């Protein structure tokens, strides 16, 4: 993330750039808290993370499957829940 949305007549300002484990509930809570502290509020959330594990199901390891679920489902769920 490099820049915030620009409303008519508003100055463009940077968004929070916090490295975080999106599937760690405490890290996600801290990310939202840091953002609200820095900017006074959180106007929106974009759930745009996702990975794919191409290939056949029979070739997919349990570790690959768990990473996919953590990234594509758990992370967005935790972020949305923390932002409410």
DSSP file (Angstrom, degrees, kcal/mol; ACC not computed):
  #  RESIDUE AA STRUCTURE BP1 BP2  ACC     N-H-->O    O-->H-N    N-H-->O    O-->H-N    TCO  KAPPA ALPHA  PHI   PSI    X-CA   Y-CA   Z-CA
    1    1 A X              0   0    0      0, 0.0     3,-0.1     0, 0.0    13,-0.0   0.000 360.0 360.0 360.0 131.1    0.0    0.0    0.0
    2    2 A X        +     0   0    0      1,-0.3     2,-0.3    12,-0.1    15,-0.1   0.648 360.0  21.4-124.0 -23.7    1.5    3.3   -0.9
    3    3 A X        -     0   0    0     11,-0.2    -1,-0.3    13,-0.1    11,-0.2  -1.000  65.8-123.7-150.6 148.8   -1.3    5.9   -0.9
    4    4 A X        -     0   0    0      9,-2.3     2,-0.1    -2,-0.3    11,-0.1  -0.289  45.2 -83.0 -81.3 171.3   -4.7    6.5    0.5
    5    5 A X        -     0   0    0      7,-0.1     2,-0.6    -2,-0.1     8,-0.3  -0.442  42.9-131.6 -71.5 150.1   -7.8    7.3   -1.4
    6    6 A X        -     0   0    0     -2,-0.1     2,-0.2     6,-0.1     6,-0.1  -0.919  15.1-158.5-112.9 115.3   -8.3   10.9   -2.4
    7    7 A X    >   -     0   0    0     -2,-0.6     3,-2.6     4,-0.2     2,-0.0  -0.530  47.2 -74.5 -81.3 156.1  -11.6   12.6   -1.8
    8    8 A X  T 3  S+     0   0    0      1,-0.3    -1,-0.1    -2,-0.2     3,-0.1  -0.310 121.5   3.3 -53.8 125.2  -12.4   15.7   -3.8
    9    9 A X  T 3  S+     0   0    0      1,-0.3    -1,-0.3    -3,-0.1     2,-0.2   0.404 105.0 123.4  79.9  -2.6  -10.3   18.6   -2.4
   10   10 A X    <   -     0   0    0     -3,-2.6    -1,-0.3     1,-0.1     2,-0.2  -0.634  65.2-113.3 -93.4 150.0   -8.5   16.3    0.1
   11   11 A X        -     0   0    0     -2,-0.2     2,-0.4    -3,-0.1    -4,-0.2  -0.571  31.8-114.3 -77.8 142.4   -4.7   15.9    0.3
   12   12 A X        -     0   0    0     -2,-0.2     2,-0.3    -6,-0.1    -6,-0.1  -0.629  40.9-177.9 -74.9 130.0   -3.4   12.5   -0.6
   13   13 A X        -     0   0    0     -2,-0.4    -9,-2.3    -8,-0.3   -11,-0.0  -0.968  28.6 -99.2-132.7 150.7   -1.8   10.8    2.4
   14   14 A X        -     0   0    0     -2,-0.3   -11,-0.2   -11,-0.2     2,-0.2  -0.252  33.2-129.1 -66.6 151.9    0.0    7.5    2.9
   15   15 A X        -     0   0    0      1,-0.1     2,-0.1   -11,-0.1    -1,-0.1  -0.501  40.2 -77.9 -89.9 166.2   -1.8    4.5    4.3
   16   16 A X        -     0   0    0     -2,-0.2     2,-0.4     1,-0.1    -1,-0.1  -0.412  40.3-164.9 -62.8 138.7   -0.5    2.4    7.1
   17   17 A X        +     0   0    0     -2,-0.1     2,-0.6    -3,-0.1    -1,-0.1  -0.731  23.9 155.9-128.3  81.7    2.3    0.0    6.1
   18   18 A X        -     0   0    0     -2,-0.4     2,-0.2    13,-0.0    13,-0.0  -0.932  40.4-132.1-112.0 118.6    2.6   -2.5    8.8
   19   19 A X        +     0   0    0     -2,-0.6     2,-0.3     2,-0.0    -2,-0.0  -0.501  44.2 161.2 -65.1 138.5    4.1   -5.9    8.1
   20   20 A X        -     0   0    0     -2,-0.2     2,-0.9    10,-0.0     8,-0.0  -0.996  49.9-113.8-158.5 152.1    1.8   -8.4    9.7
   21   21 A X    >   -     0   0    0     -2,-0.3     3,-2.2     1,-0.1     7,-0.3  -0.846  28.8-157.7 -89.6 106.4    0.8  -12.1    9.7
   22   22 A X  T 3  S+     0   0    0     -2,-0.9    56,-0.2     1,-0.3    57,-0.2   0.614  89.1  54.2 -64.4 -13.1   -2.8  -11.8    8.5
   23   23 A X  T 3  S+     0   0    0     55,-0.1     2,-0.7    54,-0.1    -1,-0.3   0.307  87.1  91.6-102.8   8.1   -3.7  -15.1   10.0
   24   24 A X    <>  -     0   0    0     -3,-2.2     4,-2.4     1,-0.2     5,-0.3  -0.906  66.1-153.7-103.5 110.6   -2.5  -14.1   13.5
   25   25 A X  H  > S+     0   0    0     -2,-0.7     4,-2.3     1,-0.2    -1,-0.2   0.852  94.1  48.2 -54.5 -39.4   -5.5  -12.6   15.4
   26   26 A X  H  > S+     0   0    0      2,-0.2     4,-2.4     1,-0.2    -1,-0.2   0.907 111.3  49.6 -69.2 -41.2   -3.2  -10.5   17.7
   27   27 A X  H  > S+     0   0    0      2,-0.2     4,-2.0    -3,-0.2    -2,-0.2   0.893 112.7  47.9 -63.7 -39.7   -1.2   -9.2   14.8
   28   28 A X  H  X S+     0   0    0     -4,-2.4     4,-2.3    -7,-0.3     5,-0.2   0.913 110.8  50.6 -68.2 -42.7   -4.3   -8.2   12.9
   29   29 A X  H  X S+     0   0    0     -4,-2.3     4,-2.5    -5,-0.3    -2,-0.2   0.922 111.5  48.7 -60.2 -43.8   -5.8   -6.5   16.0
   30   30 A X  H  X S+     0   0    0     -4,-2.4     4,-2.8     2,-0.2    -1,-0.2   0.873 108.5  54.2 -64.4 -37.7   -2.6   -4.6   16.4
   31   31 A X  H  X S+     0   0    0     -4,-2.0     4,-2.1     2,-0.2    -2,-0.2   0.932 111.8  43.5 -61.0 -47.1   -2.6   -3.5   12.8
   32   32 A X  H  X S+     0   0    0     -4,-2.3     4,-2.5     2,-0.2     5,-0.2   0.921 114.6  50.2 -65.3 -43.7   -6.1   -2.1   13.0
   33   33 A X  H  X S+     0   0    0     -4,-2.5     4,-2.5    -5,-0.2    -2,-0.2   0.913 110.5  49.6 -61.1 -44.1   -5.3   -0.4   16.3
   34   34 A X  H  X S+     0   0    0     -4,-2.8     4,-2.4     2,-0.2    -1,-0.2   0.898 111.3  49.8 -61.9 -41.8   -2.2    1.1   14.9
   35   35 A X  H  X S+     0   0    0     -4,-2.1     4,-2.4     2,-0.2     6,-0.4   0.927 111.9  46.6 -63.9 -46.3   -4.1    2.4   11.9
   36   36 A X  H  X S+     0   0    0     -4,-2.5     4,-2.4     1,-0.2    -2,-0.2   0.897 113.3  50.1 -64.6 -40.0   -6.9    4.0   14.0
   37   37 A X  H  < S+     0   0    0     -4,-2.5    -1,-0.2    -5,-0.2    -2,-0.2   0.917 114.6  44.1 -63.2 -42.9   -4.3    5.5   16.3
   38   38 A X  H  < S+     0   0    0     -4,-2.4    -2,-0.2    -5,-0.2    -1,-0.2   0.863 130.3  21.6 -70.8 -37.3   -2.4    7.0   13.4
   39   39 A X  H  < S-     0   0    0     -4,-2.4    -2,-0.2    -5,-0.2    -3,-0.2   0.473  98.0-119.4-116.7  -4.8   -5.3    8.3   11.4
   40   40 A X  S  < S+     0   0    0     -4,-2.4     2,-0.3    -5,-0.3    -4,-0.2   0.222  85.1  18.5  87.7 -17.1   -8.1    8.7   13.9
   41   41 A X        -     0   0    0     -6,-0.4     2,-0.5     0, 0.0    -2,-0.1  -0.977  69.7-118.4-169.9 169.2  -10.4    6.2   12.2
   42   42 A X        -     0   0    0     -2,-0.3     3,-0.1     1,-0.1    -6,-0.1  -0.970  23.1-177.7-123.1 112.8  -10.7    3.4    9.7
   43   43 A X        -     0   0    0     -2,-0.5     2,-0.3     1,-0.2    -1,-0.1   0.736  62.5 -11.9 -85.4 -23.7  -12.9    4.2    6.7
   44   44 A X        -     0   0    0      2,-0.0     2,-0.4     0, 0.0    -1,-0.2  -0.991  51.7-135.9-169.0 165.1  -12.7    0.9    4.9
   45   45 A X        -     0   0    0     -2,-0.3     2,-0.6    -3,-0.1    35,-0.0  -1.000  10.1-155.8-134.2 132.7  -11.0   -2.4    4.5
   46   46 A X        -     0   0    0     -2,-0.4     2,-1.3     2,-0.0     3,-0.1  -0.949   5.3-157.6-109.5 117.3  -10.0   -4.1    1.2
   47   47 A X        +     0   0    0     -2,-0.6    29,-0.1     1,-0.2    -2,-0.0  -0.725  41.3 139.2 -94.0  87.0   -9.8   -7.9    1.5
   48   48 A X        +     0   0    0     -2,-1.3     2,-0.3     2,-0.0    -1,-0.2   0.238  25.1 111.6-121.3  11.4   -7.4   -8.4   -1.4
   49   49 A X        +     0   0    0     22,-0.1     2,-0.3    -3,-0.1    27,-0.1  -0.641  35.5 140.5 -87.5 145.7   -4.9  -11.1   -0.3
   50   50 A X        -     0   0    0     -2,-0.3     2,-0.3     2,-0.0    18,-0.1  -0.885  26.7-163.0-177.7 149.1   -5.0  -14.5   -1.9
   51   51 A X        -     0   0    0     -2,-0.3     2,-0.3    17,-0.2    21,-0.1  -0.910  10.0-147.3-132.7 162.3   -2.8  -17.3   -3.1
   52   52 A X        -     0   0    0     -2,-0.3     2,-0.4     2,-0.0    -2,-0.0  -0.959   5.2-155.2-128.8 150.5   -3.3  -20.2   -5.4
   53   53 A X        -     0   0    0     -2,-0.3    15,-0.0     2,-0.1    -2,-0.0  -0.671  24.3-156.9-122.6  74.0   -1.7  -23.7   -5.3
   54   54 A X        +     0   0    0     -2,-0.4     2,-0.2     6,-0.0    -2,-0.0   0.020  46.6  62.9 -50.4 158.1   -1.9  -24.9   -8.9
   55   55 A X  S    S-     0   0    0      5,-0.0     2,-0.1     3,-0.0    -2,-0.1  -0.545  88.5 -38.6 116.8 177.9   -1.8  -28.6   -9.6
   56   56 A X    >>  -     0   0    0     -2,-0.2     3,-1.3     1,-0.1     4,-0.5  -0.448  47.4-122.7 -79.3 149.6   -3.8  -31.7   -8.9
   57   57 A X  G >4 S+     0   0    0      1,-0.3     3,-1.4     2,-0.2    -1,-0.1   0.884 113.0  59.0 -56.7 -40.2   -5.4  -32.3   -5.5
   58   58 A X  G 34 S+     0   0    0      1,-0.3    -1,-0.3     3,-0.0    -3,-0.0   0.719 106.1  48.6 -64.3 -20.6   -3.5  -35.5   -5.1
   59   59 A X  G <4 S+     0   0    0     -3,-1.3     2,-0.4     2,-0.1    -1,-0.3   0.481  87.9 104.5 -96.1  -4.4   -0.2  -33.5   -5.4
   60   60 A X    <<  -     0   0    0     -3,-1.4     2,-0.1    -4,-0.5    -5,-0.0  -0.652  64.5-141.2 -82.6 126.7   -1.2  -30.9   -2.8
   61   61 A X     >  -     0   0    0     -2,-0.4     4,-2.2     1,-0.1     5,-0.1  -0.430  21.0-116.3 -81.0 161.0    0.4  -31.3    0.5
   62   62 A X  H  > S+     0   0    0      1,-0.2     4,-2.7     2,-0.2     5,-0.2   0.881 118.0  55.2 -61.8 -37.8   -1.4  -30.7    3.8
   63   63 A X  H  > S+     0   0    0      2,-0.2     4,-2.2     1,-0.2    -1,-0.2   0.912 107.6  47.9 -63.1 -43.2    1.0  -27.8    4.4
   64   64 A X  H  > S+     0   0    0      2,-0.2     4,-2.2     1,-0.2    -1,-0.2   0.917 112.5  49.8 -61.8 -43.5    0.2  -26.2    1.1
   65   65 A X  H  X S+     0   0    0     -4,-2.2     4,-2.4     1,-0.2    -2,-0.2   0.918 110.5  49.0 -61.9 -45.1   -3.6  -26.6    1.8
   66   66 A X  H  X S+     0   0    0     -4,-2.7     4,-2.5     1,-0.2    -1,-0.2   0.878 110.5  50.9 -65.0 -37.8   -3.2  -25.0    5.3
   67   67 A X  H  X S+     0   0    0     -4,-2.2     4,-2.4     2,-0.2     5,-0.2   0.913 110.2  50.2 -64.2 -42.0   -1.3  -22.1    3.9
   68   68 A X  H  X S+     0   0    0     -4,-2.2     4,-3.0     2,-0.2     5,-0.3   0.923 112.7  45.7 -61.4 -45.9   -4.0  -21.5    1.3
   69   69 A X  H  X>S+     0   0    0     -4,-2.4     5,-2.3     2,-0.2     4,-2.1   0.909 113.1  50.1 -65.8 -43.0   -6.7  -21.6    3.9
   70   70 A X  I  <>S+     0   0    0     -4,-2.5     5,-2.4     3,-0.2    -1,-0.2   0.909 119.0  38.0 -61.6 -42.0   -4.8  -19.3    6.3
   71   71 A X  I  <5S+     0   0    0     -4,-2.4     5,-0.4    -5,-0.2    -2,-0.2   0.929 124.9  34.9 -76.5 -46.1   -4.2  -16.8    3.5
   72   72 A X  I  <5S+     0   0    0     -4,-3.0    -3,-0.2    -5,-0.2    -2,-0.2   0.743 135.1  12.3 -86.7 -24.7   -7.4  -16.9    1.6
   73   73 A X  I  X5S+     0   0    0     -4,-2.1     4,-1.9    -5,-0.3    -3,-0.2   0.764 124.7  44.8-118.5 -53.2  -10.0  -17.4    4.4
   74   74 A X  I  ><S+     0   0    0     -5,-2.3     4,-2.7     2,-0.2     5,-0.2   0.934 112.3  51.2 -66.0 -46.9   -8.6  -16.9    7.9
   75   75 A X  H  ><S+     0   0    0     -5,-2.4     4,-2.4    -6,-0.3     5,-0.2   0.946 112.8  43.1 -57.9 -54.1   -6.7  -13.7    7.2
   76   76 A X  H  > S+     0   0    0     -5,-0.4     4,-2.5     1,-0.2     5,-0.2   0.895 113.9  52.9 -60.6 -39.2   -9.6  -11.8    5.6
   77   77 A X  H  X S+     0   0    0     -4,-1.9     4,-2.5     1,-0.2    -1,-0.2   0.942 111.4  45.6 -59.2 -48.3  -12.0  -13.0    8.3
   78   78 A X  H  X S+     0   0    0     -4,-2.7     4,-2.4   -56,-0.2    -2,-0.2   0.894 113.4  49.4 -64.9 -40.4   -9.7  -11.8   11.1
   79   79 A X  H  X S+     0   0    0     -4,-2.4     4,-1.8    -5,-0.2    -1,-0.2   0.938 113.0  45.8 -65.1 -46.7   -9.1   -8.4    9.4
   80   80 A X  H  X S+     0   0    0     -4,-2.5     4,-0.9    -5,-0.2    -2,-0.2   0.917 113.6  49.8 -62.3 -43.1  -12.8   -7.8    8.8
   81   81 A X  H >< S+     0   0    0     -4,-2.5     3,-0.6    -5,-0.2    -1,-0.2   0.900 111.3  48.6 -63.2 -41.3  -13.7   -8.9   12.3
   82   82 A X  H 3< S+     0   0    0     -4,-2.4    -1,-0.2     1,-0.2    -2,-0.2   0.816 108.8  54.7 -68.5 -29.4  -11.0   -6.6   13.8
   83   83 A X  H 3<        0   0    0     -4,-1.8    -1,-0.2     1,-0.2    -2,-0.2   0.670 360.0 360.0 -79.6 -16.8  -12.2   -3.6   11.8
   84   84 A X    <<        0   0    0     -4,-0.9    -1,-0.2    -3,-0.6    -2,-0.1   0.502 360.0 360.0 -69.6 360.0  -15.8   -3.8   12.9
